[in-house]
Amino acid sequence: MDDAQIILELEDRVRNLEERLKALEKEQRLIREDILSGSMKERMRKRMLEKPSGKREEIKEKLDKQIKIEI
């Protein structure tokens, strides 16, 4: 591996970690709001039953590009 590849790989890892951290922070904020609302169980159930976000298609396309299956 040359230095450019190592740098690109590290940048990708950092980007992935930042995305995961943002998702965790958002989930933590929602849980905190649920607890403070007084109707914690109902709000959590409602959130879990909601439709997945629009990013699902984007993530699927990204994974399709990354995963290459050859026979």
N, C-alpha and C positions, 0 to 999 in steps of 0.2 A: 504494500500500500504506500502510495506517495502521500506527501503532506496534504495536498488538496483533497484527496479522498477522505483522509482522517478528519479534516476540518469540516467537510460536508456532512460526514456521519455524526460528528459531535453537534453540529448545528441542528440536524434533524432530531437528535435525542433531546436537546434542550427545548426545541419547539414542542415535541411530544410531551415533555414534562410540564411545560407551561400550560398546555391545553388541559392536561389532567388536573393540575393545580387549580385552574379556573373552574373546572367542573366540580371539584371538591368544595371550593369556596361557595359556589352557587348552591350546591346541595346543603351545605352547612347553614347558609343563610335561610333557605326555605324551611329547614327543620326548626331553626330558632324561631322563625315567624309562626310556624305551626304550634310550637309549645307556648309561645306568648299569647296566641289568639284565644286560648282556652278550649278550643275544640280540636285538639291535636289529632286524635284518631281519625276523625272525619276528613280533615284536610289532607292527612297523609294518604288515606285510602283514595281520595279523589285524585290526588296527584299521581299516584301509582297507576290509576286506571285511565289517565289521559292518553291521548294519542301521542306517539313518539314525535319528536321534533322533525322539522324539515331537513335536518342535517343527515338523516338516515340515508337518503339517496346519495348525498355527497360522499359519505363514508363508504358506502357500498362501491361507488365508482372508483374511489381512491384505492380500496382494497383490490378491486378487479385489476387495476393497473399494476399494483405491486405484486400480485400473485400471478405467476405465469405457469400454466400447466401445459406441458408438452408430452405427447404420447409418441 
